[in-house]
Every structure is written in C-alpha cells, then in structure tokens.
C-alpha cells in the first residue's frame, strides 16, 4: 500500500539549505534497571506521564526520562524512582548521564518490593548544540 502526502511518494525533499537527510525515528523502548545495569547517554527529554499503580490500580504521575544511548544511539526511556528524581531534573535535558543500578534495599522497599539503588553521574557541561537550560539551540539563540 502506498501513502501519498502532498503528492510525494518518497522521502526526498529540499529546503533553502539543500537536500534534507531523513532518518527513521522509532519510539523509545523502556530501559529496565536490574542490579548491575548501566545506562550511559544523553538525556534528550523529560516529561510527566501517568502510569497505573500495580497495587491500587490508580493512575499516578511519574517523571519519564528519554536517553539517547551513547553506544547504540537508540532512544530508551525510564520512569524515575524517588532516588532518581532526587538526582535528576528537567534542567538535565541536554546533559550526559551515567546511571548504574547498584542493587536493591529490601528494608527500604514496601509491600514486599525491594527499592532499587543507583549511582547517578551527570556531566557538568551541556552537550554541544544544547542551550544552558537544556533545550536545543535554535535560530533565536544566535544573534545576527
């Protein structure tokens, strides 16, 4: 089946700057932190989502971070725990991060679930192309 948009059947286009190079962007996959798991990459998004509480069935807000993996360049996401929320925030979008799941604390968990513990490292500088507030640099940021 062929889909047409504005009469085009392929993904070639040009702009005033020349040809546009396209890449397919797939939705991020969920990164599961187990003991010893490490995630290294660039935080590209932070937003709030609602997820169903497995105990109560109610929807609750959680912080979701999307990270572009440093090795694979694939985008993954994770829902923040209290410890991750204490270490990260919206201002970290555009910074590199290394998150290691260091284990589980059975005493700090509830309802039989152990609380995961983490070591979180964040780059002091923003990645090239990101403004100091964590948003990508746009035309308005460049003084001509």
C-alpha positions in Angstrom: 0.0 0.0 0.0 1.4 3.4 -0.9 0.8 6.5 1.1 0.9 9.9 -0.6 1.4 13.2 1.2 1.3 16.4 -0.9 1.8 14.3 -4.0 5.1 12.8 -2.8 5.7 9.1 -2.7 9.3 9.1 -1.3 11.1 10.9 1.5 13.3 13.1 -0.6 12.9 16.8 -0.2 14.9 20.0 -0.4 15.0 23.2 1.6 16.7 26.5 1.1 19.8 24.9 2.6 19.8 21.9 0.2 18.7 18.3 0.4 17.1 17.1 3.7 18.6 13.9 5.1 16.0 11.7 6.8 16.3 9.1 9.5 13.6 6.9 10.9 12.7 7.8 14.4 11.2 4.9 16.3 9.5 5.3 19.7 11.9 4.8 22.6 11.9 1.4 24.3 11.7 1.0 28.1 15.0 0.5 29.9 14.8 -1.9 32.8 17.2 -1.3 35.6 18.3 -4.6 37.2 21.2 -4.9 39.6 24.4 -4.0 37.7 22.6 -2.5 34.8 24.2 0.7 33.4 22.7 3.3 31.1 25.1 5.9 29.6 23.9 8.5 27.2 22.4 12.0 26.5 19.1 13.0 28.2 17.0 14.2 25.3 13.6 14.6 27.1 11.9 14.8 30.4 8.2 14.8 30.8 5.5 13.7 33.2 3.4 10.6 32.4 0.6 8.7 34.2 1.2 5.1 34.9 -1.1 2.6 36.6 -0.1 1.8 40.2 0.2 -2.0 40.4 -1.1 -2.1 44.0 -4.1 0.2 43.7 -4.9 0.3 40.0 -5.0 4.1 40.1 -3.2 6.3 37.6 -0.3 8.2 39.2 2.1 10.8 37.7 5.7 9.9 37.2 8.7 11.6 35.7 9.9 9.9 32.5 13.4 10.5 31.1 14.3 9.7 27.5 18.0 9.0 26.9 19.9 8.5 23.6 22.2 5.6 24.4 25.9 6.6 23.9 26.8 3.4 22.1 23.8 2.4 20.1 22.2 5.8 19.6 18.9 4.2 20.3 16.4 6.1 22.4 15.3 4.5 25.6 13.2 5.7 28.5 12.8 5.0 32.2 10.4 6.1 34.8 12.1 7.8 37.7 12.2 6.4 41.2 12.4 8.7 44.2 16.2 8.4 44.3 16.4 9.1 40.5 14.1 12.1 40.9 16.3 13.4 43.7 19.4 13.2 41.4 17.9 14.3 38.1 15.5 17.0 36.9 14.3 18.9 33.8 17.4 21.1 33.8 19.5 18.0 33.0 18.0 17.6 29.5 21.0 18.1 27.2 23.5 16.6 29.7 25.2 13.3 29.5 24.3 10.8 32.2 25.6 7.5 33.6 23.2 5.6 35.8 24.2 2.4 37.4 21.7 0.2 39.4 23.9 -0.7 42.4 21.4 -3.2 43.9 18.3 -3.4 46.0 17.5 -2.4 49.6 14.9 -4.8 50.9 14.4 -2.8 54.1 13.5 0.4 52.3 11.0 -1.2 49.9 7.3 -1.7 50.6 4.8 -4.4 50.1 7.5 -7.0 49.5 9.2 -5.0 46.8 12.8 -4.0 47.3 13.8 -0.5 46.5 16.4 -0.2 43.7 19.5 1.9 44.5 21.5 3.9 42.0 24.7 5.7 41.4 24.0 8.7 39.1 26.7 10.7 37.3 25.8 13.8 35.3 28.1 15.8 33.0 28.9 19.3 34.3 28.5 20.7 30.8 25.7 20.5 28.3 26.3 18.5 25.2 27.2 20.6 22.1 24.1 22.0 20.5 22.1 22.3 23.7 21.5 25.6 25.5 22.2 26.0 29.2 18.5 25.5 30.0 18.5 22.0 28.4 16.7 23.0 25.2 18.2 22.7 21.8 19.8 25.9 20.4 17.6 27.5 17.8 17.8 30.5 15.5 16.6 32.8 18.2 19.6 31.9 20.3 22.0 33.2 17.6 22.5 36.9 17.4 22.7 38.1 13.8 
